């Protein structure tokens, strides 16, 4: 049984990421990429689907956790009757292949420890062949994957897993180094795990120093930026929406999706935050990724791509995994890549506009892409789409989608006005005005005094909170104030905002989901703009 999701912490190397539980168990890790098959999948099943636990053998009285400042290196401290130990977890910044360092450090007394390693490749389905290494440790091989665990601690096999019992005294450090490589490649000499850890720590801290996170909210701001950085895919500049698949929107529900891909929308929001904090290199790398991924006809632009710009993200169900707390099915791939979503055009052009404002050097190819997308959008904005929430019901004229189409033309007009770029500005102004008029006419319900989810609907939608944030209308416009009030009445639940009413006939799925944290922040932004 996996832990509560809040009891996990993220570690990563900007190419993949793992989740470590407060019980010392690494329950999720895909190698070598975010979207690869897992070697540890207990998060979506049981320990038999793969995990790596290092923890005291006896009773634990107290557990505390922290990240080393300016890094994603995790420290978990266990207090027992016999003493105190700290488990240090970090993924090395790569030279070629991924490596994970785990080290037990004695703080006080003498603590008996137990290590339990269950390697299961391909989402918990494949038990590898395991052999011993002469220098200490084991090698596990199955199909294209090979893992090597190097340690001086004696290991033994137990029920198709690897186990170790050892004792750690105050001042002692016991390291473990787990590395992956393609099974057909020869093994490489083992590096010093503690040197790798120090090098990784220095690398993260150097990056973190690029932002001034002083002030009362400096620590959570810095931690948020580090987390966003950990979700970037360094080789290509892509940005993943999440390092996991199939964590449910409602416990026991079916809304369980694979988010280990690069959504244009999510990436633009991530890059917006990083650029606002002064991190231009990530924006530059993502722009290059976008130009490669979006190459071709503008009407073929997808809402998401693979880490390197892959387009076919075929969705299938992993029928042997029971899912997180029974939420099934577990899915790999995401069929929403075929959807048409108008809002991504607005988010793309908004982010490119911001990149110019912060001084990112312009590229002609970027403006050429924007003009091609706008040429398609000149007629496509009038089409129905699946909307920001990727509904699996019929296409509709979603109000938020139209607002973001307005954003696309608004930012194009501003790009010409402010940066002396060339383009048919009068035509873009006319389309911008036409969209604005249509949204205010068809997307607003005078009876409810609120904008609505789609034309003809009477239901609210949290995405409508974006209307003042993108400049479509002022925050104090009576129609915006009425929309905020409607969302407070109908979508606010114990202080958090739901996306929309899932019981309504809109998304083609059974009703029920949890609240959506970004929507809550959008409401907070509206409060700030209203002086509340």
C-alpha positions in Angstrom: 0.0 0.0 0.0 1.6 3.3 -1.0 1.8 6.2 1.4 -0.3 9.4 1.2 0.9 11.5 -1.7 1.9 14.3 0.7 4.3 11.9 2.4 6.5 11.6 -0.8 9.3 14.0 -1.8 10.7 14.6 -5.3 14.3 14.0 -6.3 15.6 14.4 -9.9 18.3 15.2 -12.3 16.5 17.2 -15.0 16.0 14.1 -17.1 13.9 11.9 -14.8 12.6 12.0 -11.2 11.8 9.7 -8.3 9.4 9.9 -5.3 10.8 9.0 -1.9 8.4 8.2 0.9 8.9 9.3 4.5 9.4 5.6 5.3 12.6 5.7 3.2 11.1 3.8 0.3 11.7 5.0 -3.3 8.3 4.0 -4.7 8.5 5.6 -8.2 11.3 5.9 -10.7 11.4 5.8 -14.5 14.7 5.3 -16.2 16.3 6.7 -18.2 13.7 9.4 -19.0 10.6 10.8 -17.3 8.4 8.9 -19.8 10.4 5.6 -19.7 9.1 2.4 -18.1 9.5 2.2 -14.4 12.0 0.1 -12.3 10.1 1.1 -9.2 6.3 1.4 -9.4 5.0 0.6 -5.9 3.3 4.0 -6.0 0.7 2.5 -8.3 0.6 -0.9 -6.8 2.5 -2.9 -4.1 6.1 -3.4 -3.1 6.1 -6.3 -5.5 5.8 -3.8 -8.4 9.2 -2.4 -7.5 10.7 -0.2 -4.7 13.9 0.5 -2.9 13.6 1.0 0.9 16.3 1.9 3.3 15.2 2.5 6.9 15.8 1.5 10.5 15.1 -2.2 11.2 13.3 -1.5 14.4 10.6 0.9 15.6 10.9 4.5 14.4 9.8 7.1 16.9 10.0 10.2 14.8 10.7 11.1 11.1 11.7 14.6 9.9 12.6 15.7 6.4 14.2 18.6 4.6 15.9 19.5 1.4 19.5 20.7 1.5 19.2 24.5 0.8 19.2 25.4 -2.9 19.0 21.7 -4.0 16.7 18.8 -4.6 18.8 16.6 -2.4 16.6 15.1 0.3 17.5 14.3 3.9 15.2 12.1 5.9 16.1 11.8 9.6 14.9 8.7 11.6 14.9 8.8 15.4 14.8 5.4 17.2 15.4 4.2 20.8 19.0 3.3 19.9 20.0 6.5 18.0 19.4 8.8 15.1 20.3 8.3 11.4 19.8 10.5 8.3 19.0 9.0 4.9 20.4 11.3 2.1 18.8 10.9 -1.4 20.0 12.6 -4.6 20.2 12.0 -8.3 23.6 12.8 -9.8 23.8 15.4 -12.5 24.4 13.2 -15.5 27.6 12.7 -17.5 25.9 10.1 -19.7 23.6 7.7 -17.8 21.5 8.2 -14.7 22.8 7.5 -11.2 21.1 7.6 -7.9 23.0 8.1 -4.6 21.6 7.0 -1.3 23.7 7.4 1.9 22.9 6.6 5.5 24.7 8.9 7.9 24.9 8.1 11.7 23.9 11.1 13.8 23.8 9.6 17.3 24.1 6.2 18.9 24.1 3.0 16.8 21.1 2.1 14.6 20.4 -1.3 12.9 19.3 -0.7 9.3 17.6 -2.8 6.7 17.7 -2.3 2.9 15.1 -4.0 0.7 15.5 -3.6 -3.1 12.8 -4.9 -5.4 13.7 -4.2 -9.1 10.8 -4.7 -11.5 11.2 -3.2 -15.0 8.4 -2.1 -17.4 5.9 -0.9 -14.9 6.3 -3.7 -12.4 5.9 -6.5 -14.9 9.5 -7.9 -15.4 11.6 -9.6 -12.8 15.3 -9.2 -14.0 18.2 -11.7 -13.8 20.4 -10.7 -10.9 24.1 -11.5 -10.6 26.8 -10.4 -8.1 29.5 -7.9 -8.9 33.1 -8.8 -7.9 33.7 -5.3 -6.4 30.6 -5.5 -4.3 26.9 -5.1 -5.2 24.7 -6.6 -7.9 23.7 -6.3 -11.6 20.1 -6.7 -12.7 19.3 -7.2 -16.4 16.1 -7.6 -18.4 15.5 -6.7 -22.1 16.9 -3.3 -22.8 17.5 -2.3 -19.2 20.4 -2.9 -16.8 20.9 -1.6 -13.3 24.0 -1.8 -11.1 23.9 -1.4 -7.3 27.4 -0.7 -5.9 27.9 -0.9 -2.1 30.3 -2.3 0.4 27.4 -3.6 2.5 26.9 -7.4 2.1 23.8 -8.3 0.1 21.7 -11.5 -0.2 18.7 -12.6 -2.2 15.3 -13.1 -0.7 12.1 -13.9 -2.7 13.3 -12.3 -6.0 14.5 -9.2 -4.2 17.8 -8.0 -2.6 18.2 -7.5 1.1 20.9 -6.1 3.4 21.2 -5.7 7.2 23.8 -3.4 8.6 24.5 -1.1 11.5 25.4 2.6 11.4 27.2 4.4 14.2 27.5 8.1 14.9 29.8 9.8 12.4 29.7 6.9 9.9 28.5 7.1 6.3 27.2 4.1 4.3 26.7 4.9 0.6 24.8 3.1 -2.1 25.1 3.9 -5.8 22.4 2.7 -8.3 23.2 3.4 -12.0 21.3 2.6 -15.2 22.6 1.8 -18.6 21.3 0.2 -21.8 21.7 -3.6 -21.3 23.8 -4.0 -24.5 26.5 -1.5 -23.3 29.4 -2.5 -21.2 29.4 -1.4 -17.5 31.4 1.7 -16.6 33.8 2.1 -13.6 31.9 3.2 -10.5 32.4 6.7 -9.4 32.8 7.8 -5.8 29.1 8.3 -4.6 30.0 11.0 -2.1 32.0 13.0 -4.7 29.0 12.7 -7.1 26.7 13.9 -4.3 28.9 16.9 -3.6 29.2 17.8 -7.3 25.4 17.5 -7.7 24.8 19.7 -4.6 27.2 22.4 -6.0 25.5 22.3 -9.4 22.0 22.8 -7.9 23.2 25.6 -5.6 24.9 27.4 -8.4 21.6 27.4 -10.3 19.5 28.5 -7.3 21.8 31.5 -6.8 20.5 32.9 -10.1 17.4 34.2 -8.4 17.1 36.7 -5.5 14.6 34.9 -3.3 14.9 37.2 -0.3 11.9 38.5 1.6 9.2 36.8 3.6 8.2 34.3 0.9 11.8 33.6 -0.3 12.0 30.0 0.9 8.8 28.7 -0.8 9.5 30.7 -3.9 13.0 29.2 -4.2 11.7 25.7 -3.5 9.0 26.2 -6.2 11.6 27.3 -8.7 13.8 24.3 -8.0 10.9 22.0 -8.4 10.0 23.6 -11.8 13.7 23.3 -12.8 13.6 19.6 -11.9 10.7 19.1 -14.3 12.7 20.4 -17.3 14.3 17.9 -19.7 17.8 19.1 -20.1 18.8 17.4 -23.4 16.0 19.0 -25.4 14.6 22.0 -23.4 11.2 20.3 -23.0 9.2 20.8 -19.8 7.1 17.9 -18.4 3.8 18.5 -16.7 4.5 16.0 -14.0 7.0 13.1 -13.3 4.2 10.6 -12.7 1.3 8.9 -14.4 -2.2 8.0 -13.1 -2.3 9.7 -9.8 -6.0 10.2 -9.5 -8.1 13.3 -9.5 -10.3 11.5 -7.1 -9.4 8.5 -5.0 -11.0 5.4 -6.5 -11.9 7.3 -9.6 -11.1 6.8 -13.3 -9.7 10.3 -14.1 -6.1 9.0 -14.0 -3.9 10.4 -16.7 -0.3 10.2 -17.8 1.3 13.6 -17.4 4.9 12.8 -18.3 4.8 14.8 -21.5 5.3 18.4 -22.6 2.0 20.2 -22.7 2.4 23.6 -24.5 0.1 25.2 -22.0 1.8 23.8 -18.9 5.3 24.6 -20.3 4.3 28.2 -21.0 3.1 28.7 -17.4 6.3 27.1 -16.1 8.5 29.2 -18.4 6.5 32.3 -17.4 7.4 31.7 -13.8 11.1 30.9 -14.5 11.5 34.0 -16.8 9.8 36.2 -14.2 12.5 35.0 -11.8 15.3 35.9 -14.2 16.0 32.4 -15.6 16.5 33.1 -19.3 18.4 30.0 -20.3 15.4 27.7 -19.7 13.3 30.0 -21.9 15.9 30.0 -24.6 16.1 26.1 -24.6 12.4 25.8 -24.6 12.0 28.1 -27.5 14.4 25.9 -29.5 12.4 22.8 -28.4 9.2 24.5 -29.5 10.5 25.5 -33.0 11.5 21.8 -33.5 8.4 20.3 -32.1 6.0 22.6 -33.9 7.7 22.4 -37.3 5.3 21.7 -40.1 1.8 22.9 -41.0 0.3 25.2 -38.3 -3.0 23.3 -38.4 -1.1 20.2 -37.1 0.1 21.9 -33.9 -0.5 19.5 -31.0 -1.4 20.5 -27.5 1.4 18.2 -26.2 4.5 16.4 -27.4 7.1 14.0 -26.1 10.2 15.1 -24.3 12.1 15.4 -27.6 9.1 16.5 -29.6 7.6 13.1 -30.3 4.0 13.4 -31.7 2.5 9.9 -31.3 1.7 9.5 -27.6 -0.6 6.4 -27.9 -2.6 5.7 -24.7 -2.9 2.2 -23.3 -3.9 0.7 -19.9 -1.5 -1.1 -17.6 -3.9 -3.8 -16.5 -1.6 -5.5 -14.0 -1.2 -2.4 -11.8 -4.1 -1.8 -9.3 -3.5 2.0 -9.2 -2.9 4.5 -6.4 -5.3 3.5 -3.6 -7.3 1.5 -6.1 -7.8 4.3 -8.7 -7.9 2.4 -11.9 -7.1 2.2 -14.8 -3.4 3.1 -14.8 -2.6 4.7 -18.1 0.6 5.1 -20.2 0.4 7.6 -23.0 -2.2 10.3 -23.4 -4.9 10.2 -26.1 -5.6 13.9 -25.6 -2.6 14.6 -27.9 -5.1 14.4 -30.8 -7.4 17.1 -29.4 -7.9 20.6 -30.7 -7.5 23.2 -28.0 -7.7 26.9 -29.0 -6.2 28.3 -25.8 -2.7 26.9 -26.5 -2.2 29.5 -29.3 -2.8 32.3 -26.8 -0.5 30.9 -24.2 2.2 30.4 -26.8 2.1 33.9 -28.1 1.8 35.4 -24.6 5.0 33.6 -23.5 6.9 34.7 -26.6 5.7 38.2 -26.0 7.0 38.0 -22.4 10.4 36.6 -23.6 10.8 39.8 -25.7 9.9 42.0 -22.7 12.5 40.4 -20.5 15.2 40.9 -23.1 15.6 37.4 -24.6 17.3 37.9 -27.9 14.8 37.6 -30.8 15.0 35.1 -33.6 13.3 35.5 -37.0 12.2 31.8 -36.9 10.2 32.5 -33.8 8.3 35.4 -35.4 7.8 33.3 -38.5 6.2 30.6 -36.4 4.0 33.1 -34.6 2.8 34.5 -37.9 2.1 31.0 -39.3 0.0 30.2 -36.2 -1.9 33.4 -36.4 -2.7 32.8 -40.1 -4.3 29.5 -39.1 -6.0 31.1 -36.1 -7.7 33.8 -38.2 -10.4 31.3 -39.1 -9.8 28.5 -36.6 -10.7 30.7 -33.6 -14.4 30.4 -34.6 -14.3 26.6 -34.3 -15.4 24.5 -31.3 -12.7 22.7 -29.3 -12.1 20.4 -26.4 -10.9 23.3 -24.1 -8.3 23.7 -21.4 -9.6 20.8 -19.4 -9.3 18.3 -22.3 -12.8 17.1 -22.0 -13.6 13.7 -23.6 -17.1 14.8 -24.5 -18.2 16.7 -27.6 -16.4 19.8 -28.8 -17.9 23.1 -27.6 -17.4 26.8 -27.9 -15.6 27.2 -24.6 -15.4 30.8 -23.4 -11.9 30.5 -22.0 -10.7 29.1 -25.4 -12.1 32.2 -27.2 -10.5 34.5 -24.6 -7.1 32.9 -25.2 -7.6 33.3 -29.0 -8.1 37.0 -28.2 -4.8 36.9 -26.3 -3.0 35.5 -29.3 -4.0 38.4 -31.5 -3.6 41.0 -28.7 0.0 39.9 -28.1 0.7 39.9 -31.8 -0.5 43.5 -32.1 1.6 44.5 -29.1 4.7 42.7 -30.6 4.3 44.9 -33.7 3.6 48.1 -31.7 6.4 47.7 -29.1 9.1 45.7 -30.9 8.8 47.0 -34.5 8.1 43.6 -36.0 6.3 43.4 -39.3 2.8 42.0 -39.6 -0.8 42.8 -40.8 -1.5 44.7 -37.6 -4.8 46.2 -38.8 -6.2 42.8 -39.7 -5.1 41.4 -36.3 -6.7 44.3 -34.5 -10.0 43.7 -36.3 -10.0 40.0 -35.4 -9.1 40.8 -31.8 -12.1 43.2 -31.6 -14.4 40.7 -33.2 -13.5 37.9 -30.7 -13.9 40.3 -27.8 -17.4 41.3 -28.9 -18.4 37.7 -29.5 -17.2 36.5 -26.1 -19.0 39.4 -24.3 -22.2 38.6 -26.2 -22.2 34.8 -26.2 -20.1 33.9 -23.3 -21.9 36.0 -20.7 -25.1 35.1 -18.9 -26.9 38.3 -17.9 -29.3 36.3 -15.6 -26.4 34.9 -13.5 -24.3 38.0 -14.0 -21.4 35.8 -14.9 -19.4 34.5 -17.8 -20.1 30.8 -18.4 -18.2 27.7 -19.3 -19.3 27.6 -23.0 -21.7 29.4 -25.3 -25.2 28.6 -24.2 -24.3 27.1 -20.9 -25.3 28.4 -17.5 -22.4 26.7 -15.6 -19.3 28.4 -14.2 -15.8 27.4 -14.9 -12.6 28.2 -13.0 -10.7 29.0 -16.2 -12.9 32.2 -16.4 -10.8 33.6 -13.6 -8.1 34.1 -16.2 -10.2 36.9 -17.9 -8.7 39.8 -15.9 -5.3 38.0 -15.5 -4.7 38.1 -19.3 -6.1 41.6 -19.7 -9.3 40.7 -21.5 -11.3 42.9 -19.0 -10.3 44.8 -15.9 -10.7 43.0 -12.6 -13.2 45.6 -11.4 -15.5 45.2 -14.4 -18.9 44.3 -13.1 -19.0 41.2 -15.3 -15.7 40.0 -13.9 -16.8 40.7 -10.3 -20.0 38.8 -11.0 -18.0 35.9 -12.4 -15.8 35.7 -9.3 -18.9 35.8 -7.1 -20.5 32.9 -9.1 -17.4 30.8 -8.8 -17.3 31.5 -5.1 -20.9 30.3 -4.8 -20.7 27.2 -7.0 -17.1 26.0 -7.3 -15.4 26.9 -4.0 -15.0 23.9 -1.6 -13.4 24.3 1.8 -11.3 27.2 0.6 -10.2 25.6 -2.7 -11.6 25.9 -6.2 -12.9 23.1 -8.4 -12.4 23.3 -12.2 -16.1 22.9 -13.1 -19.1 20.8 -12.1 -18.2 17.3 -13.3 -21.8 16.2 -12.9 -22.6 18.4 -15.9 -22.8 16.7 -19.3 -19.6 18.1 -20.6 -16.6 15.8 -20.3 -17.9 12.3 -21.1 -16.6 10.8 -17.8 -18.2 9.7 -14.5 -18.6 12.6 -12.1 -16.3 13.4 -9.2 -12.8 14.9 -8.8 -10.8 16.8 -6.2 -10.1 20.6 -6.2 -7.5 22.0 -8.6 -4.8 24.0 -7.0 -3.9 26.4 -9.9 -7.6 27.5 -10.0 -7.3 28.5 -6.3 -4.3 30.6 -7.1 -6.2 32.3 -10.0 -8.9 33.2 -7.5 -6.3 34.6 -5.1 -4.9 36.7 -8.1 -8.4 38.1 -8.6 -8.7 39.0 -5.0 -5.4 40.9 -5.1 -6.4 42.7 -8.3 -9.7 43.7 -6.6 -7.9 44.8 -3.4 -9.6 42.1 -1.4 
